[in-house]
Amino acid sequence: MQVQVVIPSHKRAGRIATLGLFPSAIVCVPESQAAEYRATHPGVELVLHPDSVVGLAAKRNWMYQHFGNLLMLDDDITDFRRMYLPAGEPVSIDERRALAIIQETAYCAKQAGAYLWGFNSNPNPTMYKTLNPIALTGYVTGCATGLLQGSKLWYNSSIICNEDYWISCLNAYYHRLIYKDMRFGFIQKDTFVGQGGLAEFRNLDAERQDFELLKRCFGDVIQEKRDSKLAKRKHQFQKTMKLPF
């Protein structure tokens, strides 16, 4: 089984930070933006989807149907790190080793019977739990979402900004199991503020609509996130996922 590393991108030609980590990754863009991406990223493999595929949820659906086994990486990722090392140790992972970890994690997910897989979504290494290196339930972040073919999973195109919560909840409903290697994690930049990409669609009203749709579909599994000592909410509709298992 071979997993493709694919970067969904929209109106960010010349500004794909993730290619600095994974120059061999495939970039998936609308047909009408192909010329600009080819001009600014020569040598990068592009896969084009029809312009009728609008929005990140619809793009992810198209990518899943097209590739089958894949890891979708956002275009604003700056690092892939070991979360388990003490301060002062080299935490960044080069592309060769990162690609091996991705393939190994996908293989483990398949052997476990999981379709949704990924890595640690908390960039704070002090939150890493040494005795829980693998998570088999919970949420997989949209910045690095792994999927294996053959599932019942699909993305709801009515979701504007929170397609990761949709797919994580739907997976919990149908398959119960995920596979997350918590020893490793991706680091993003410009979340909520970068130009292009999802920033074109994200606003407070869109967040409210997503929250209400998720609540209607999945009930009390979706809850309002509360401020903590470590992190404050970015907006009032920021959410968390609380599974009963």
Disulfide bonds with the S-S distance in Angstrom:
none
